[in-house]
């Protein structure tokens, strides 16, 4: 056995530079000169530049010197700044909630789908509403023609909500409702339905999306001008704080911002900026931040860029923790938690070779899980073609179950922590988010930015750049501009008939004919009077109007009589 040789002193690089005092930096220089350069001389890399899907340049190699933040900013799970997760054990305790976004046709149609999903292992409900409901229109409104039940379930009255939830154990399941403009009304329907099931307000658990600011930014299903609409959201936060301890009154949503074409950084920054606006409004109302903040939740998109998405989720927790502590003085650690639901990217699904969407969805879902999501929806492979068939939704749910129970990715908390690339990218996401915060604050906040068209233009430009890259072929989409096949699409079709509109309209006519007109008119009059005040909470009068058999559309029109409607500013 030969004697060990003494460690050689550091040598100068081939270029004759003096050695660095940092051995990691010197080792990289040596690697670039001795290993990389000969490899590049033999054959170039396959493209230039390399970048994330959102356009962040990506270096070929990351080292311990790449992340800007130290371990104190990475930390441990369950401790501030929560980069590694809000729970110490994460999925070693229990796996994420599996919520399949579901709704179509009449309330009875969707009730049957809910029962099917619960029987196949779903652990929470997630209700999709049709366009008339999202726009605050009753099923028999002339503008609802051709749309009732087509992209979600129709709910026009308290009776509809009762039929939608018939036989569902409301004390045992939690329910997420993707509703925004008329969220206060639909939530009130759910609360009253729970009472009818002998489940009081304080035992009902779930989430209303209720994120009106992102409607102006991205989805465009708004009913009133931004400032009174923000007031209605604040009313729900205040009411939930006082009456529904198990309900999350707002799920601040980046999902639709991303679906509209934003980058990952824009999704993160604009979503958290919206969250700041809701917190500011609630504090201005007189609420203590630690009274309501623990039950704010978030909703993010999981797109195709695996590492960018993981870094986005990790950065989101860290930024929100700092915002709540440093800007709003939160003392309760739970107020600093960013808990979020994830949905895989519907905009990434293709009509061409739709079975490939199963692969896309799996990669995206895995990013959500590695990123530490609290609940997850996986899109069905027929997403680009129709509302999902039962077979498609079953495969989407089974995808989550395979990840949870076969892949072993739940064994360790935040398994990519310490990856030089992931930590650098997490830092980069955080940095770019604060750059956007500075721009938004300089223009007077989120509502002022909406009124100026700032968010809309940023998203439009990002979407345009991506579409141009797809059309040029520099951004490949398998089955669309690369590896195409000339074959017919074979997907079992789910057809929604016009019977949903006819049956819903018949019920509405019968309900209006049977209700006490004086009681209904008095309830609507009280609602308008409270809406016309600057600080009265509208939730009690909405509940009273529903008890008086007012419909969704009638309550929305009453609010519009007070607040007016809104036409957004063109950005071009």
N, C-alpha and C positions, 0 to 999 in steps of 0.2 A: 504494500500500500504506500503510495507516494505521499510525501509530506505536503501539507496544504501550502499553497503559495500565498504570500502577502497580497492584499488587495492593491491592484495597480492604481496609480494616481490618475485622476480624470485627464483625458487627452483632448487636444484641440480637435475640432471638427475638420472635415476634408477641406472646407473653405478657409481654414486657418483662423477661425474665430477663437477668442478666448473662451475657456469653458465657463458655463453658467454655474452660479452658486447653488442652483436648484437642480438636484439630481434628476427629478422627473422631467424638467424641461430639457436637460442635456440628453437624457435617454431618448426623448422624442426626436431631437435633432439627429442623433446617431441613427435612429431607426429610419428617418426620412432619407438620410444620405446613403445608408448601407443596404437597406432592404426595399424601401419604397421606390427610390429613383431607378434602380435596375428593373423593377417590375413594370414601372410606367414606360421605360424604354422599350420593353418587349411588346407591350400592348396597352393602349389607352383605356381609361375608364369609360363606361358605356354612355355617359351623358354628362353634360355640364350646362347649367349649374344643378347641383342637388339641393332640394328644398323640401320642406313639409308641404302637405296639401294646402296649408294656409299661406305658403310663400316664405316661411322663415328659412334662411340659408342653413344648410346642414354640412358641417365639416366631416371629413372622412373618419376622424378619430377624436375621441374625447378621453381626457386623462383626469387624474385627481385634481388638476389645476383648472379644469374647465368650469365647474359650478362656481358661482359667485358667493353663495351662502355657505356658511359652515354648518356643523351638525346641529347647532342650536336652532336653526331654521328648518331642519329636517325632523329632528326630535324623535319622539316615541308616539305610537298610536294612543289616542285617548288623552293626550296632553297638548296644550297650546304649542305651536300654532296649528295643530291638527293636520299638518301636511300628510301624515301617514294614516289618517282616519280618525273619526270621532269616537270610535269604540276601541277599547284596549284589545279585545279578542277578535273583533270583526266576525268573519264567517266561521271561525272555530266555535263560536257560541251558537248562532243560527244563521242560515243562509239568507240572502236577500229575499224580499217579497217578490213573487212572480205575478205580475199584473199584465194581462192581455187586454189591450185597448179594444173594447167591443161595443157595438151598437148598430142596429139597422132596423128599418121597418117600423112596426108598431111597438109599443111597450111590451106586448105579449111575445113578439118575435125575439126581442132582446132578452127578455126574462128567460126564455128557453135556452139561449146561448150562455147566459150566466150560469145556469144550472149545469150545463154541459161542461163548462170550464172548471167549475168548482169540483165536479165529479172526477175530472182528469188531473187534479192536483194544483190548480191555481189557488193562491193564498190571499188574494185581495181583488176586488173589482175595480175596473177602470172604465168609466162610461164615456162613450163617444156619442155626441149629439149631432143631429143633422143641421144643415145650413139654416132652415127657418128658425130652429131653436136658438142657434148661435147668434142669429141676427134679431132675436126678440120678436119673431113673427109667429102668429098662431097658424095651425095647420090649414085652416080654411081661409087664410088671407090670400088675396089674389097673387101676391108676390111669391107665395109658397108653391105655386103650381109647378109640378114636375120635380120638386126637390124633397118632398116629405119622405123621410125614412131612407133616402138614397145614400147619404154618406155617414149616417149615424141614426140613432133612435130619435123619434119625435116626442117631445114632451111639451105640451101646451097648457097643462093645467095640473093642479094638485092631484086630481083623480088619475091622470096619466102616470105621475110618479108613483102613486100607490100600486098601480098595475105593473109597473116596471119592476118593483121590488117585492112583489108578492111571493111569500114563501122563502125569502132570503133572510138568513139569521143576522140581522143588523147589529145585534149586540156582540157578535163573534167576528164578523168580517170588517175590514176597513175598506172604504170606498173612495176612489179618486174620481173627480168629475172635471173633465176638460171643458170648461165653460168660462167665459170672460165677461163680455158686455152685460149679459143678464145674470151674472153669477150670483148676485145677492138674492135674486128671485128663485133660482133653481136650488140654491142652498136652503132657502127657507122651505121650499117644497120637501126637501129631504128631511129637514128637522121635524116638520109636522107629520110626515109619514112615519118617522121613528116613533113619535108619540103615539100614533095610532097602533103601532106594533108593541106598545107598552115598553118602549125603550126611551127613557127621558133624554133630553138634550145632552146632559153631562156624561152619558154612557155611549154616545155615538162617536165613532172614530173614523177619520178620513181626511180628505183634502179637497178643497176647491182650488182650481188653478187661479182664477180671479186676478190674473195679471193683465190689467188693462193697458199699461204703458207699452208692453210689447205688441199690443194690437196695432197701435199707431205706428210703431217702428217696423213691424213685419207682416202680421197676419191680416190686418185691415178689417177685422170684424168688430168695429167700434159702433156705439149707439149715440153717444153724447160727446160734447167737447172734452178735451183732456182734463181740465181742472175740476169740473163737477164729477167726472168719472172717477178721478182719483179720490174725491171726497167719499164716493160710495164704497170704494175699497177700504178706506179708513174706517167707515162705519162698520164693515164686517170684522175688521181687526178688533175694534173696540168691543163689539158684541160677543165675539168669540172669546176674548179675554175674560169677559164677565160671566159667560153662560156655558161655553162648550170647551172644557179643558182638554178633551181628546181630539179636537178638530184643528187642523192646520188651515187657517183662513186664506192664505195666499201661497201658491206655489210659483215662485218667480221663475219664469220660463225662458231659457235660451233656445229651446228646441225649435221653435218657429222662426226665431232669428236665423238659425243655421239653415233651416229648410228654405228660407227666402234667399239664400246665397251668400251668407256671411262667411268669413274665415273663422277658424277656431278662436283666435284672439278676440275678434269682434264679438262672437257669441259670449265669451267669458266676460269681457269688459262691459258690454251693454247690459247683460243680465245682472251683474253685480251693481251696476249704476242704477238700474231700476230698483234693486233691493234697497240701496241707500235712500232712494226717493220715498219708498214706502215707510221706512223707519223714521225718516225726518217728519213725514206727515203724521204718523202716529204719535210721535213725541210732541209735535205742535198741538195735537188734540188734547194733550195732557196725560198721556199714558207713560208710565215708567218703562224704560226699555227692557228691563228684566221681567216685566209682566207679560209681554207679548212676543219678544224676539225668540224665545226657545221653540216656538211653534211655527215660525216661518220656515218654509222649505223651498227647495229649488228643483228645477227640471231641466236636464241637459240632453243634448243630442250626442250620440256616439257614431262618428263617421269612420271613414276607411283608414285614415292615417293612424295606425295602432299606437305608436309612441306619442304622437302629438295629443291624442285624446287622453291617454293616461296622464301626461304632464298637465293637461288642462284641468282635469279633476283634482289633481294634487294642489295645483296653484290656486284653484278656486277656494279650497278650504283655508289655505294659508292667508289669502287676501281678505276673505270675509272675517276671519278671526281677528286680524289686525284692524279692519274697519270698525267692527263692533266695539273693540276695546279702546282704540285710540280716538276715533271720531265720536262715538256715542257713549263712551264711558260705561259699557256693560261690565257688571261685576260678577254675574252668574256665568260660569263657564259654558253652560248650555246655551246661553245667548250668543256665544261665539261659534257654536256648531253650525257648519253648513251640511245639512242633510239633504240628499238629492235622489230623485228618481231619474232613470235613464231610459231613453227609447232609442233604438237603432235608427239609422238615417233612412227615412222614407225616400228622400230625394236621391239617394244612391241606388235605389232599386230600379231595375230595367225591365221593360216589357219584352225585350229580346232575350231569349234563353232564360226565362224567369227562374228556372231551377238554380241558376247561379246565385240568385239572391240568398239562398240558404247559406252559401259560403260567406258572402258578404256579411250577413246578419251574425253569423257565428264569430267572425273576427271582431266586429263592432261590439257584440255582447261581451266578449272576452275582455276588451279594453275597458268597458264599464265595470266589470267585476274586478279586474286588476286595479282600476282606479278607485274602488271602494264605494260603489253605489249602494244605496239602501233598498232600492227596488228597481225592477227592470221589466221593460216590455220589449219583446223581440218581434220585429215585423214579419209578416207572413210572406212567403215567396211570391204570391200573386198581388203584392202591394201596388205595383204599377198598373195593374189591370182592373182592379175591382175591390170591393170590400171582401175580406178573406172568407174563403170557404171553410167548412169545418175541418177538412183534411189539412189545409194549409195552416190554420191556427193551431192545430194539434202538433204539427211538426215544429212550429215556432216555439211552442211551450216545451216540447221535448228537447229542443236545443238548449234551453236554460237548464233543464233537469240533468242533461248530460254534463254540462259545465259544472253544475253544483255537486253531482254525486259520482261522476266517473273521472273527471279530468285532474282532480287533486289540486286545482288552483286555489282552493279554499284553505289549504293547510297552513299557509304562512301569511302573516299580515303584511300588506304592502311589499310584495316580494321583489319589486324592482328598485326599492330604495337603495341608494348607494351606487346605482348605475351612473357612471359619469355622464352619459348622454341624457338619461332621464332627469337627473338632477339639474344639469345645465338647461334643459328645455323647460323644466318647471320654473327655474329662475327667469328664463326669457319670457315665459307667459306672464309671470308676475310683473316684470318690468314693463311690458307692453300694455298691460291692463292699467297700470298707474299712469302711463302716458295718455291713455284715453280718458281716464278720470280727470286729469288736468285740463284737457280740452273741453270736456263736458262742463266742468265747474266754471271755466272761463266764460262760457256762453250763458251761464245762469242756471244750469241744472238740466235735468232730463226733460221736463215739460217744455222749457224754452228751446231745447235742442230739437224736440219733436216739431214744435211750431215753426222752426226754421228749416226743417227738412234734413237736418244733419245726419241722423241715423239712417234715414231712408237712402240718402245719396251714397253713404259709405257702403251699405250693403249692395246697392245696385251696381256700383263700380266693381266690387269684389266678384259679384256674380257674373258680370260681363267679362272680366278677365278670365275666369274659369271656363266660361262657355267658348270663348275664343280659343283657349288652349285645347279644348276637346275638339273643336272643329278643325284646328290645325294639326291634330294628331300628336301634339307634344304631351298632352294628358290623355293617357289611354284608359278607355272604359271597355272592359272585356265584354264582347257580344254586341257592342255598339259601334266603335270605330277600330276595334282590333279583335281578331279571332271570331269573326262572324260566321254564321251558318245560314244557308237558305233553306229554312224549314218552317212549317207552320207552327204556331204557338198552340200547344195543347194543355189547356188549363181548365179544370171543371169550373163552369160559370155559376156565379151566384147572382140571380136576377131578383130585383126588388120591384114588385108590381105597384100600380097606383092604388091598390086596395088600402094601403096604409093611410093615404090621404083621405079616401072616402070614409073609412071607419072612424078616423080621428075627427073629421069634420062633423059626422053624425053625432058623436058624443059631445062635442063642443056645443052644437046647437041645442041638444037636449039639456045640457047643464045650464046654459044661459037662460033657457025657458023656465027652468025649475027654481032658479035662485031667487032670493028676496031682492028685488031691485032697489028698494030704499036702503037696505043694508049695504049692498054693493056700492051704490053711489056715495053713501056716507064714508065708506072706507077709502074710496079713491080720492074723495075731497080731502080727507085727513092726510093722505099720503102726499098730495100736492102741497099742502100747507107746511108740512114738515120739510119737504124737499126745498121749499122756498126760503127756509131759514138758513143761516150760515153754519150752525153748529149742532142742530138737532140730529139724532141718530135715526136713520130711516128704516132700520131692520124691524123694529116693532110694528110699524105701520105696513110694511110689506107682508109680514106674517098675518096681520089682521085682514089685509086685502085678499090674501089667499083663502083665509077662513070664510070670507064673504063670497067665495067662488069667482074672484077675478081671475082672468087668464093671464098667461105670460105676456101676450101682446098688449093687453089692456093696461097692465102695470107699466110696461115699457113706454107706451104712448103717454101715460100720465107723467112720467119723468121727463119725457121729451117736451111736453107742454111747458114745463118749468125750465129745463136746461137748454132746450133747443137741440139741433143736430149739428153735425160737423163735416166739413169737406176739407180734406188735407191739402196742403200747399204742394204744387207740382215742383219737382226738383230739376226739371229740364225745360 
